[in-house]
Amino acid sequence: MHVCIHMPNFYEAFNYSFPQVISELVENSITSYNAHKDELPDGLDVHIDIDRKRREVRITDNAFGMSKEELATILGPFGSRERVSPKATIGTYGLGLLSASSWMSSRWKVESRRRGENIVRSLEVDASKFLEQAAGEIIEKPEFKKNDASWTRVLIQDINRRRWGKIKPYLGMRFRTFINEGSVRIS
């Protein structure tokens, strides 16, 4: 499936902070978890790995994962209002995965394994190649592990920001309700 991605370099000019953008990506994980709480009894774990030397951020969760259509839809600007679940408590007016990731870098990748499916879906974005190819492509690969694990991973490479900000305090403040409930863990 080819995905049209409109003007990702446009987002670099937005007045976001690094903690706001990381928070948006964590919020996507929490929104997925909240929409599928009954199917995810072990709660939600979100791991944030920041490698300043390599200029990379990797955010991995164990939420519900995405279908091919969901992966294509959320890459629209500011996410998609049509896809927001009535069960969702946050995520209605966020930056969206496209704008958040593109604000940090022109190179990023999303991989996801939806609960109950043995397929890993991935989409790699490199805005520097958009003049050569106008769309990204969602790749689906079978995964032969016989388990029901679900996850999503966002990898942002070649981060073009110099000021990283204080991420942990910002996330703690923003998601304290979920963290205090004990069902959401962020590390």
Disulfide bonds with the S-S distance in Angstrom:
none
